[in-house]
């Protein structure tokens, strides 16, 4: 957290492939339907700007979705499942004691020789997973490829009938982290910060497990985004206007506006798919990167920054050149 230089710029690690999976059921939010909600909804969500969201059925477990996202990422990277040395699985919406989702996903994928385990970090889980994988590469000189899989069923963590139900969705995203980056390409930096003083900002407590947000969520999250950007840009010697794509975890439309304005990020470089698939937790960053890599927006040489915030309180991001 206190390092003054980028962690991975000389590591030779690169994000070599991306994949995503959306559940079969697409739910359309009614056009013009913008329920008022309560005071917290007004402060955190504001205007309803989600048009549609995916909802997983009983078959579409985190492992089921994660396997399909992982296969797409491996195919794009040109890596076989039997070549995967490590699989890190992020999920907070279906947390369970044992067994973890990671080993099950690796087995279903056919990556049986990979070390597999779960991480959480709530919506920062993808950053957590990539940083963990990168760190473990340093301890295993023979490892060549890692998979980071983020799979969430956020629809299960909101109170039915609430305004929050209309802005969350289910999805899985995956990325392959490989050795062999060209000079000045690949993963430059990662940073994950925890702040336990903010633990009540977003909570999910028994018996129902519905997510509950503080009215101060947007201001706290915007402050975290500002601190993260200042640290990461300073560490890498990069200016915000040198970054081609800012791909954030999409909390709410209110938060997007606050972050763009506070950091002076042009809207055309601030990329989410929040309007069409809603907030998908830790899957939100890799699914956007996967879509961008497939539709041609993400090109070789592009510099990407992926800031996230999550319950805990956590905030963190990745900086990498494609």
Secondary structure, DSSP 8 states (H G I E B T S, - for coil): ---SS-SSTTS-EEEEEEEEE--SEEEE--TT------HHHHHHT-S----EEEE--TT--HHHHHHHHHHHHHHHHT--GGG--EEEEE-STT--SSS-HHHHHHHHHT-TTSEEEEE--GGGHHHHHHHHHHHHHTT-TT--EEEEEEEEEGGGGS-TTSGGGGGB-EEEEEEEEEE---TT-EEEEEEEEE-GGGTTSEEE-TTT--EEE-TTHHHHHHHHHHHHHHHHHHHHT--GGG-SEE------HHHHHHHHHHHT--GGGB---HHHH-B-GGGHHHHHHHHHHHHT-S-TT-EEEEEEEETTTEEEEEEEE-
